[in-house]
Amino acid sequence: SYFVWLGYARAKRSFSFPKVIIMGIIALLVSVFLFIAGTNIFKNIWIFFVMFVWIRVFIFISSVGFWGLAGRIFDLRQGKRIFSLISTGEVISKIVGFFSIPFVLRKIETPDLLYISFVGLIICVLMMAYMLKHIDKPPSEPQIQKAKLKENWIKLFFSNKYLRYLVI
């Protein structure tokens, strides 16, 4: 996942935020399609081990996209209030999702879960494209504070005892 992080950092420097997010989800969509094709063509168990390793990359790309979009939707004050609630819902949804798999597998086969994730990712691409198109990002407070910090960083350092203790 380190190499994925490097690729993501390079893409972030080269492209706009909406393009990076959409490209990340499309990359996940392509990877799921390749896993579907791999399970249908090869019918070998090694493809499931590749999927097991790929899950870390999948989680990285989807989390960066989700939290990047959340950071654009909410400003700093709203984020402080609502991000903990969102994180709680994320944990609960993972627990429910992971514990529901045995019940879902009673109705469908294991490789068919890839089709469900493929359809879910298509819906995700459409929703992300819609949200990125309709979200206007106001100037954030950290950018304003960063400009002030450049001017008065020495004054800030000597006036804030917690910052002095942290540095010492």
N, C-alpha and C positions, 0 to 999 in steps of 0.2 A: 504494500500500500504506500510505501515511501515514494516509489516511482510514479504512482498515480498522483500523489500530492505534488511532486515536482511538475508533472504535466499540467495539473490544475493551476498551480502558481504561474506557470508560463502562459497558460490560456487567459488567466485573469489579467495579466499585464498586456496581452495582445488584443483582447476583445472586450466589448462592453459587458456589464454585469448580466443583462438579460440573455445575451448570446451564450455566455459561459454556462448559465443555469440550464438553458434549453439544450445546449450541446451535451452537458453532463447527463441529463435525463435521456436524451436520444442514445448516448453511449450505453446507458443501462438497458434501454430497449433493444439495442442491437445485441448486447451480450446475452440477454434472455432469449432472443431469437436464435442465436448461435447455440445456446444450450438446448433449446428445443430441437434444433436440427441435429445436434450431436447425439442426443438421446435417441432420436428416431433413426439415424443413420448407423451409428456405431453399436448401439445396444450393448454397451460395455459398462461395467461398474466404475471405471476410472473417471468417467465424466462427472460422477457425483462427488468425487473427491476434489475435482477442480472447482465445482460449485461451492463446496465447503470452504475452500480457500478464498474464492471470489466474494463470499458474503461480506468480508471486511471491506473490500473495495466498494461494494454495493452500498453498504451502510455509510461509508465515508462520503461518497458522492451525493447520496440522497440527503444526508444530514446537513452537509454544507449548503446544498441548494435550499433546503427548507429553512434553516436558520438564517441564511443570507436574505431570503425573501422576507422572513419575519422581521429582520432588522431594517428592511426598507419600508415595511408597512407601518411599524410602530416607531415613535420617537423614543428618546431615552427614558422619559418619565413613564410613558405607557408601557415600555418594555420591562421596567422594574416591577410594575404591578402585575403584568400578564404573563411574562415568560415562565414564572414558576408554575402557574396554572397549566400552561401549554406543556411544560416538561412533565408534570404529573399525568396529564392525559396521554402523553407519549409512552410513559412507563406502563400505565394501565392497559393501553392498547396492545403493547408488546406481550404482556402477560396473557391477555385474553386471546390474542392471535396465536401464540405458541401453544397454549393449552387447548385451543380448538382444533388444531391439526389432526389429532387422533380421531376426532368425530367426523371431520371432513373426509379423512382417508377411508372411512367406512363406505362412503358414497362414490368416491372417485379414486383413481390410481395415483401413485406418487408422482410420476412424470406429468400428469395432468395439472399439477399445481403450477407448473411453468406457464401454462396457458392462462391461468387466472392472473398470475403476476404480469404477463404480457399485456393483457387487457387493462389491468390496473395502471400500468405504466403509460399506456396510450391515453387513458383518462387523465393521468397526472400531467403529461405533456400538454394536453389541451387546456387544463386548468391553469398551469403555470404560464402558458402563453397569454391567456386571457388576463390573469392577474398582473403580469409584467407590463401588458399593454395599457392597463387602466390605473396603474399606481403612479402617482406623482410623488417624488421624493422631496420633501422640504429640506432646507439646509439644516443639518443636524447640529445639536448642541456641542458634541465633541469637536466638530470642525471649528466652531466659533471659539470654544475654549482653547483649542490647540493654537489658534492664532494669537490669543491673549497670552498663552503660556510661553510662546516664543519670545515675547517682549519682556516678560517679567519672571523668568524661571529662577533667577538668583534670588529675587525677593520672595518668591513662593517657597524656595528651599529653606531659607532662614526663618520664615514666618511660621512654617508648619512643623511642629515638633514631632509629629508622627512620621512625616517624611524624613526628617533628620535621623530619627531612630532606625528607620528602615534602611537607610543608606549606610549608617554606621554599623 
